[in-house]
Amino acid sequence: MTVEKMATEARARLASRFGSREAAWMVRMIFEDVKGYSQVDMALNGDRDLGEATCKRVNEIVDRLLANEPLQYILGHARFYGMDFKVSPAVLIPRPETEELVDIIVKDADGREDLRVLDLGTGSGCIAIALARNLPFAAVTGIDISADALDVARANAATLKARVDFNRVDILDLHLEPASLDIIVSNPPYITRSERSAMESNVLDHEPATALFVPDDDPLKFYTPIYKAAMNALTPGGRLYFELNPLTADALADRMRADGWENVTIIPDSRKQKRFLSATRPR
C-alpha cells in the first residue's frame, strides 16, 4: 500500500470519531513517528510503497486511538515548549496551556541569572526542564510523590540535557529550607470529582487519576499547603506560580491575600480562562 493510500484510509477511519481536522493532525503525527516523515515528505513520497510491517503499525495505532488511548501514550512522547518529552501512563500528557505558564515565568524573570527554582508535582518534568533550559544558570529542582513519574522526568532531563535535581517528596508534607528559593511553581491536581462527567474517556481511562483529581469538599487540597510552605521557603520578593482550576481561582486568590501574599494576580490563558496565578512573598 502506498503512503498516500494508507494516510487516506487512516484519516477516514479517524475522522468518523474525531473529526477531519484532528484526524489529519493524528495521521501527520503517526507518519512522523513510524517513518520520520514531515507533511512535505508525505506529499513527496505519496506513491511510495510503505511495506507490510509499516502498514500494520499504522493500523495498530489507529485501532488504539479508536479505543480511546491517547496518541501521546501510544507513541511514547509529546511536544512541549519546543522539545520532545517522553510520556507514559505514569505522567500527565503536557498541555499547551502549561506552556503559557512557563512563558509567564520566563518573562517575569527577565533574564535574571542563578535563580533557585522548585517545581512541585513535576510529573514528566516538563515545567522544570523547560525552565532549566530557558532561565540562565538556574538551579532547578522538581519533586513528585510518584517514583514512576520521577523515572520519566529523569529520563527526559538526560535526553534533553537539562540540569534538574529530581526528588521524591509528598506535597502534603513539605519541609523546605527557609528563604532558599526564588521561584516556586506548581501545576497540582485541581479537577473536582464532580467534574469527571464532563471529561473525555481518553483522559479518564488512561491518565493518572492521582495527578488530576481532588475532593469536591477540598478543591484547594494541594494549593493551601503549597502556598503556606512557600511563604517560608521563598526569599523576600520571591514569586509563587500556580496553574489553576478556573472554578476555584477566585477562592484561592482571596485566601492567599488574606494570608499575607502580595501582588496576587489571576492571569487568563489564551482561551480567556482563569488559568494561572502569580503572587509575591512580602519583602
N, C-alpha and C positions, 0 to 999 in steps of 0.2 A: 504494500500500500504506500502511496506517495505521501509526502509531508502535507501537501495541500488537502488531500482527501481525508487523511487522519485528523487533521486540525478541524476540518469542516464537520466531520462526524462528531468529534468531541464537543465542539461548540453547540451543535444541535442538541445533543443529549443534555448538556448542562443548562442550556438556555431554557429548557422546559421547566427547570426547577429554580434557577437563579436569575433568569432574565438575560437578554442578549449582551448587555454591557459587561456584567460581572462574568458571564461565561467567556467572553473574549479575553478579559484580563486573566482568568484562570488558565486558559489554554496557552496564553503567552508565557505565564509562569511555569507551566508544565514543560513546554518545549525548551525554555531556558534551562530548566533543571536536567531534563533527560538528554538533551542534545547540545546544550550550550548555545542555542540559537536566540538571537535577538529577533524583534519583529521584522527587521530588514532581512536577516538571514532566512527567516521563514518564507518570505516572498521570493528571494533569490533561489532558494532550494525547493520550491514548491513541487517540482516534478521529480524530485529525488526519492528513491525508494527508501523507506525507513528501516525495513528489516523486521523480521518476526518478533525478535526479543523486545525491540523498542515499541512496536505496536502493542504488545502485551503489557508492557509497563505503563503506557499511556492509558490503556483501557482499565488497568487496575486502579490507577489514580482517580480516574473518572468515577469508577464504581464506588470508591471510598468517599469521594465528595458527595455522591448521591445518597450515601448512607449517613451524611451529616458530619463527617470527620473534617475538621479544619484543614485547609490546604497547607498551612504552615507546619502543622504537625506531620502531615504526610510527607512533605519534602524535607522536614527536619531543620528548617531555617526560616527566618523572617527578616525583612529590611527594617532598619531603624536608624534614623539620623545619618543616612548615607552609608551605613555599614550593614553587613550581613551577620545576623546573630543566630547561633544555634538555639533551637527551641525544642522542648519535649513536653508531654503532658504534666511534667513536674513544675512547669512555669507558665504564667500567663503569656499569651501572644502579645508582643509590644503593639501599642495602639498609636495611631497618628497624633491624637491629642496629647499624648505623653511627650512626643517630640516638641510640642509647643511649650510644655513645662521646661524642658531643657533650654529652649530658646530664651525663655524669660530669665532663667538663672544666669546664662552666659551673658546676656545683655546687661543685667544688673551688675555683674562682676566687673564689666568694663575693662577687661584686660589685666585686672589685678593678679599678681603672682603669689605663689606659695600659700594659697588658700587651703584650709583644712576642712574637708567636706565629708559628711556622713549621709549615706543613703539607707533609709530604714525600710526593710521589706524589699530587698533588691531583686528577688526573682531571677530573671535571666541575666541580671547585671546591666541591663540596657541603659538606665539612667546613670549609674556610677561610671560605666565605661565611656559613655558619651561626654560626661563632664570631665573625666580624666583626659580625654583626647582634645578637649576644647578650652579648658582652663589652664593657663600657663603654669607649669610646675606645681600643680595642685597635689596635695596628699589626700587621696580619696579612699574611703572605707565603705564597704557595703555589708549589711547584715541581713540575715534571714533565719527563720526558725527551721526551715526545711533543708536537710542535708542534701537531698537530691537536687533542689534548686541551686544550692551553692556549688555543686559539681558542675552544673551547666554554666553558671556565672564564671567560675574559674576557667573553664574551657574557652569561653568567649573572650575573656581577658587575655589569655595566652594567644589565641588566634589573632586577635585584633591589636596585640602588642600594647595593651593598656596596663599601667601600673595601678592596680587596685588591690587593697587588702580585704579579703572576704572572711567573715567570721559568723559562726552560728550563735545567735542571740535571740531571745524572745522579746519582742517589742513590749509586751505587757510586763516585763521585768527588767527594765532598763537601768543600768548603773553606769553613768557617763561621768568622765572626769570634769570637774568644774572649769569653765572658761577655756575649754580645749578645742573648740570648733568655731569656724567662721560661717559655715553654711550647713544646715540640716535640711534634707528633702525626703519626702515620703509620698508614695502612692499606695496607701494601705487598703485593705479590704473596706469597701464602703457601700455595697449594694445590700439593701434590706431584704430579708427573706420574702416579704410580701411583693417585691418587685420581680420575683422569679417568673411569674406568669407572663410577663411581657418580654421575656428574653428568648433568644433563638436557641433551638435544641443543640446546635453545634457547639455553643458555649456551655450550656448546662451539662451536656453529656460528656464533654471532653476536657474542659479547662478546670484547674484545681479549685474546688469549692472553697477551700480554706483561704485562698487568695482573693476571693470575690465577696463573700457574704458576711454580714453582721446581723445580730438580732434586731427585730423591729423595735424592741424596747430599749435598745442601747446602740443607736446608729453611730455614735461617736466613740465607740468602744476603743478604737486604736488611736484616734486623734487626741483624746484627752491625755493619756499617759505620755504621748509623744511631746505635746506642747509643754506639759509640766516638766518633763525631763530636759527639754530644750532650753527652758528659761535658765536653768543652771549650767547647762553644758556649753551654750554659746557664749562667745565673748560679747561684751557690751557693744551694741550696734550690729551684732551678728544677725543673720537672717534665716528664717524658717519658711519653707515652701511646702505646700500640700497640693496634691490633686484631689478634687472634691466630688462628692455626690451633689448635684445641683439642688436636690430636695432638702439637704441639711446644711448647705453652705452658710446661710444667714445665721442659723443657730450656733454653728461653730465660731463664726466671726464675733458674734455677740459675747459668747463665753470667753473667748480669748481677750477681747477688750476689757471685760470685767476683771480678768485675772492679770491685767497689767501690761499686755503686749501693746506695742506702738505700731503705727502705720499699718494696721491690719487692713488689707486690701483684697477684695474678691475680684479676680480677673476672668473675663469671659474667654471661651475658646473661639475658634473660627466659626462655630455654628451658633454663637451668641449664648451659649450655655454657661452658667456659673460653674466653672470647672477648676479654677486654681485659686490659691490663697497665698499671699506673702505677708510676712509680719517681721517686725524688728524687736530684738531684745533691747530694753531701755539702756541707755548709756549711764 
